[in-house]
Amino acid sequence: MDTKISSIPDEIIEIQEVLEEIRENKQELQGISNKEKEYMDEIAEKLEFIKKFEAFQDVFNIDEALKNKQLGEDLGSEIEKFWN
């Protein structure tokens, strides 16, 4: 077997090595492409969440809600004082 391998010209052996490297590189590239797609999908999901949150902020005024909450707590305290 060794004599058969040693009788193969070096160029053919190098071509086989190069072909193997190409195969490995293609597999690695495919893995990287898959990861990139996963990251892009994740980014798209997060951007969609941000858009929805911004739309919610346009409708819901947090400062006004906090002010109303405080007003409700103050009125609750006044009512409690009135009943005691």
C-alpha contacts under 8 A as a table, 3 or more apart, distances in Angstrom:
res1	aa1	res2	aa2	distance
1	M	4	K	5.11
1	M	5	I	6.31
2	D	5	I	5.06
2	D	6	S	5.98
3	T	6	S	4.98
3	T	7	S	6.01
4	K	7	S	5.13
4	K	8	I	6.65
5	I	8	I	5.36
6	S	9	P	7.64
8	I	12	I	6.86
8	I	13	I	7.16
9	P	12	I	5.62
9	P	13	I	6.78
10	D	13	I	5.11
10	D	14	E	6.11
11	E	14	E	5.07
11	E	15	I	6.09
12	I	15	I	4.97
12	I	16	Q	6.25
13	I	16	Q	5.11
13	I	17	E	6.29
14	E	17	E	4.97
14	E	18	V	6.08
15	I	18	V	5.00
15	I	19	L	6.03
16	Q	19	L	5.01
16	Q	20	E	6.12
17	E	20	E	5.07
17	E	21	E	6.18
18	V	21	E	5.00
18	V	22	I	6.11
19	L	22	I	4.99
19	L	23	R	6.21
20	E	23	R	5.04
20	E	24	E	6.19
21	E	24	E	5.04
21	E	25	N	5.99
22	I	25	N	5.01
22	I	26	K	6.08
23	R	26	K	5.13
23	R	27	Q	6.33
24	E	27	Q	5.14
24	E	28	E	6.19
25	N	28	E	4.96
25	N	29	L	5.96
26	K	29	L	4.99
26	K	30	Q	6.11
27	Q	30	Q	5.08
27	Q	31	G	6.28
28	E	31	G	5.08
28	E	32	I	6.23
29	L	32	I	5.03
29	L	33	S	6.04
30	Q	33	S	4.99
30	Q	34	N	6.14
31	G	34	N	5.11
31	G	35	K	6.28
32	I	35	K	5.07
32	I	36	E	6.10
33	S	36	E	5.00
33	S	37	K	6.23
34	N	37	K	5.14
34	N	38	E	6.31
35	K	38	E	5.02
35	K	39	Y	6.21
36	E	39	Y	5.08
36	E	40	M	6.10
37	K	40	M	5.02
37	K	41	D	6.07
38	E	41	D	5.14
38	E	42	E	6.19
39	Y	42	E	5.02
39	Y	43	I	6.13
40	M	43	I	5.02
40	M	44	A	6.12
41	D	44	A	5.07
41	D	45	E	6.25
42	E	45	E	5.12
42	E	46	K	6.27
43	I	46	K	5.10
43	I	47	L	6.09
44	A	47	L	5.09
44	A	48	E	6.15
45	E	48	E	5.11
45	E	49	F	6.31
46	K	49	F	5.00
46	K	50	I	6.22
47	L	50	I	4.99
47	L	51	K	6.21
48	E	51	K	5.11
48	E	52	K	6.26
49	F	52	K	5.12
49	F	53	F	6.07
50	I	53	F	5.00
50	I	54	E	6.06
51	K	54	E	5.13
51	K	55	A	6.19
52	K	55	A	5.05
52	K	56	F	6.16
53	F	56	F	4.95
53	F	57	Q	6.18
54	E	57	Q	5.01
54	E	58	D	6.35
55	A	58	D	5.14
55	A	59	V	6.65
56	F	59	V	5.21
56	F	60	F	5.89
57	Q	60	F	5.03
57	Q	61	N	6.38
57	Q	62	I	7.71
58	D	61	N	7.09
60	F	65	A	8.00
61	N	64	E	5.38
61	N	65	A	6.30
62	I	65	A	4.98
62	I	66	L	6.12
63	D	66	L	5.18
63	D	67	K	6.17
64	E	67	K	5.03
64	E	68	N	6.13
65	A	68	N	5.06
65	A	69	K	6.08
66	L	69	K	4.95
66	L	70	Q	6.21
67	K	70	Q	5.17
67	K	71	L	6.17
68	N	71	L	4.91
68	N	72	G	6.05
69	K	72	G	5.05
69	K	73	E	6.20
70	Q	73	E	5.03
70	Q	74	D	6.10
71	L	74	D	5.04
71	L	75	L	6.09
72	G	75	L	5.08
72	G	76	G	6.00
73	E	76	G	4.96
73	E	77	S	6.22
74	D	77	S	5.09
74	D	78	E	6.29
75	L	78	E	4.99
75	L	79	I	6.13
76	G	79	I	5.13
76	G	80	E	6.10
77	S	80	E	5.03
77	S	81	K	6.19
78	E	81	K	5.07
78	E	82	F	6.17
79	I	82	F	4.95
79	I	83	W	6.32
80	E	83	W	5.27
80	E	84	N	6.28
81	K	84	N	5.20
